[in-house]
Amino acid sequence: APDPQVLIPTLSDAAWVELDLGRRQEAQAHAIEAIETAAGTRFVEWLAGIALFADRLAVQDELRSVLCGAASATPEAKVVEYLLEGAYDRAADVLNEEGGISDIVLAAHARLRAGEKLAAQGRRAEADEQLYRALAFFRSVRATRYIQEGEGLLAATA
C-alpha cells in the first residue's frame, strides 16, 4: 500500500525482522525505503524502530536528515532523537510514559540496547538495572529469544 501510515511501520518491522535474521542488507534496504517514505510527512516519529538499530543498519545520517527536516516536536520524535544519540534509557523512559503496547515493547528493546551499551562501557550496575527492566517485560510476555539475549548480557556483566 502506498499510504505512508501503512508503509512506514510495515517497512520498519520488516527491517527489524531481517536484522534479527542476520540479513543486514535486506534490513538496510527496508530501513532506507521507510526513511524515504517518511521524508516530508508527519510520520517521522514512526521510524523509532529503525532508529533503535540505525547504527547496525548504517542509516544514521539518512535518519538524522529526515528528522531535521521534520517540524515535529512530539514525544515520539524525541524518542527517535534519543535513539539516534544512543540514549536508549531516556528513550525507554519516554516510551513507557506513552504507554501504548507498541511503545512498551520498543521501550523493552531500548533497555536491552542500553544494557548492552552500558556493559560495554564497564558500567555494570547501570547495565544490570536496564537489563532487569527489559527482562521483566520480556518474561511477562514469554519472549524467549529476548529473555536469552538479556540473560546473556547479564551474565557478561557478572
C-alpha positions as CSV (number, residue, x, y, z in Angstrom):
1,A,0.0,0.0,0.0
2,P,1.4,3.4,-0.9
3,D,-0.1,5.1,2.2
4,P,2.7,6.2,4.5
5,Q,0.6,5.3,7.5
6,V,0.7,1.7,6.4
7,L,4.0,1.5,4.6
8,I,6.4,3.1,7.2
9,P,5.5,0.8,10.1
10,T,5.5,-2.3,7.8
11,L,8.9,-1.4,6.3
12,S,10.2,-0.7,9.8
13,D,9.0,-4.0,11.1
14,A,10.4,-5.8,8.1
15,A,13.8,-4.2,8.6
16,W,13.8,-5.3,12.3
17,V,12.9,-8.9,11.3
18,E,15.5,-9.0,8.6
19,L,18.1,-7.7,11.0
20,D,17.1,-10.3,13.6
21,L,17.5,-13.0,11.0
22,G,21.0,-11.7,10.1
23,R,20.0,-10.4,6.7
24,R,21.6,-6.9,7.2
25,Q,21.5,-5.9,3.5
26,E,17.8,-6.6,3.2
27,A,17.2,-4.9,6.6
28,Q,19.1,-1.8,5.4
29,A,17.1,-1.7,2.2
30,H,13.8,-1.7,4.1
31,A,15.0,0.9,6.5
32,I,16.1,3.2,3.7
33,E,12.7,2.8,2.0
34,A,10.9,3.6,5.2
35,I,13.1,6.7,5.8
36,E,12.5,7.9,2.3
37,T,8.8,7.3,2.6
38,A,8.7,9.3,5.9
39,A,10.6,12.3,4.4
40,G,8.3,15.3,4.2
41,T,5.5,13.6,6.1
42,R,4.3,14.0,9.7
43,F,5.1,10.3,10.3
44,V,8.8,10.6,11.0
45,E,8.3,9.5,14.6
46,W,7.2,6.1,13.3
47,L,10.9,5.5,12.5
48,A,11.7,4.7,16.1
49,G,12.1,1.0,15.4
50,I,14.7,1.8,12.8
51,A,16.4,4.4,15.0
52,L,16.9,1.7,17.6
53,F,19.2,-0.1,15.2
54,A,20.3,2.7,13.0
55,D,23.9,2.1,13.9
56,R,23.7,-1.5,12.9
57,L,21.9,-0.6,9.7
58,A,24.3,2.3,8.9
59,V,21.3,4.7,8.3
60,Q,22.0,7.3,11.0
61,D,22.8,10.1,8.5
62,E,19.7,9.4,6.4
63,L,17.5,9.3,9.6
64,R,19.0,12.5,11.0
65,S,18.5,14.3,7.7
66,V,14.8,13.3,7.7
67,L,14.4,14.1,11.4
68,C,16.0,17.6,11.0
69,G,13.6,18.3,8.1
70,A,10.5,17.4,10.2
71,A,8.7,20.1,12.1
72,S,7.6,17.7,14.8
73,A,8.3,18.3,18.5
74,T,6.2,15.4,19.7
75,P,7.5,12.9,22.4
76,E,7.7,10.3,19.6
77,A,10.0,12.5,17.6
78,K,12.1,13.0,20.8
79,V,12.3,9.2,21.1
80,V,13.8,9.0,17.6
81,E,16.4,11.6,18.6
82,Y,17.3,9.8,21.8
83,L,17.7,6.5,20.0
84,L,19.9,8.1,17.4
85,E,22.1,9.6,20.2
86,G,22.4,6.2,21.8
87,A,20.4,7.5,24.8
88,Y,18.4,4.3,24.9
89,D,17.4,4.6,28.6
90,R,16.0,8.1,28.1
91,A,14.1,6.8,25.0
92,A,12.7,3.9,27.0
93,D,11.5,6.3,29.8
94,V,9.6,8.4,27.3
95,L,8.1,5.3,25.6
96,N,6.9,3.9,28.9
97,E,5.2,7.3,29.6
98,E,3.4,7.0,26.3
99,G,2.0,3.6,27.5
100,G,0.8,2.1,24.2
101,I,1.7,-1.6,23.7
102,S,4.0,-0.9,20.8
103,D,5.7,1.8,23.0
104,I,6.2,-0.6,25.8
105,V,7.6,-3.3,23.5
106,L,10.0,-0.7,21.9
107,A,10.9,0.5,25.4
108,A,12.0,-3.0,26.5
109,H,14.2,-3.3,23.4
110,A,15.7,0.1,24.1
111,R,16.5,-1.0,27.6
112,L,18.2,-4.1,26.1
113,R,20.3,-1.8,23.9
114,A,21.0,0.4,26.9
115,G,22.2,-2.6,28.9
116,E,24.4,-3.7,26.1
117,K,25.9,-0.2,25.7
118,L,26.5,0.3,29.4
119,A,28.0,-3.1,29.8
120,A,30.4,-2.4,27.0
121,Q,31.4,0.8,28.9
122,G,32.1,-1.2,32.1
123,R,29.1,0.4,33.8
124,R,27.8,-2.8,35.3
125,A,25.3,-1.6,37.9
126,E,23.6,0.7,35.4
127,A,23.7,-2.0,32.7
128,D,22.1,-4.5,35.1
129,E,19.3,-2.1,36.0
130,Q,18.4,-1.6,32.4
131,L,18.6,-5.3,31.7
132,Y,16.4,-6.3,34.7
133,R,13.8,-3.8,33.5
134,A,13.9,-5.2,29.9
135,L,13.8,-8.8,31.2
136,A,10.8,-8.1,33.4
137,F,8.8,-7.2,30.3
138,F,10.2,-10.0,28.1
139,R,9.4,-12.6,30.8
140,S,5.9,-11.3,31.2
141,V,5.2,-12.0,27.5
142,R,7.4,-15.1,27.4
143,A,9.6,-13.6,24.7
144,T,12.2,-16.4,24.9
145,R,14.6,-15.1,22.3
146,Y,14.9,-11.7,24.1
147,I,15.0,-13.3,27.5
148,Q,18.0,-15.3,26.4
149,E,19.7,-12.2,24.9
150,G,19.1,-10.2,28.2
151,E,20.3,-13.0,30.4
152,G,23.3,-13.4,28.2
153,L,24.1,-9.8,28.7
154,L,23.6,-10.1,32.4
155,A,26.0,-13.0,32.6
156,A,28.5,-11.0,30.7
157,T,28.4,-8.2,33.3
158,A,28.8,-10.5,36.2
